[in-house]
């Protein structure tokens, strides 16, 4: 298995774990004995937090890729 394939497998595994955590957290919020408005506010807050973390992670990955591409262009 090449290094690229191993990275892809790890990425898919982490994505699966993250998706499972999101689904579990959402189920916990939806089945908790709270008022509907409280649940919606909490869920909206968690989704905003997740969106921010996801955007941050994507930006880091893009920066790493651009750095790697630049290094390969230079031939180092």
Secondary structure, 3 states (H helix, E strand, C coil): CCHHHHHHHHHHHHHHHHHHHHHHHHHHHHHCCCCHHHHHHHHHHHHHHHHHHHHHHHHHHHHHHHHHHHHHHHCC
